[in-house]
Amino acid sequence: MFMTWEKKILGKIYGPTKENGQWRIKTNAELITKYKSQDTVTVIKIRRLEWLGHVIRMNETRSVKKIFEGKLEGRRGKG
């Protein structure tokens, strides 16, 4: 059985399930099945690559894209 924080983290990683047009949180049994079948580190790496794909396709004016490309403009204020 999972501890509370483990269920919370795994619930965030694997996300909710959509059934019959309604979203629901996965049960402990579903989380155990998914957790046993996939390595958590692999899931995190896949999600990071997915995020990178979003960043690469972003508009050039978005701050996330500017930070990723290292094209920051202006000066930092005092303090």
Secondary structure, 3 states (H helix, E strand, C coil): CCCHHHHHHHHHHHCCEEECCEEECCCHHHHHHHHHHCCHHHHHHHHHHHHHHHHHHCCCCCHHHHHHHCCCCCCCCCC
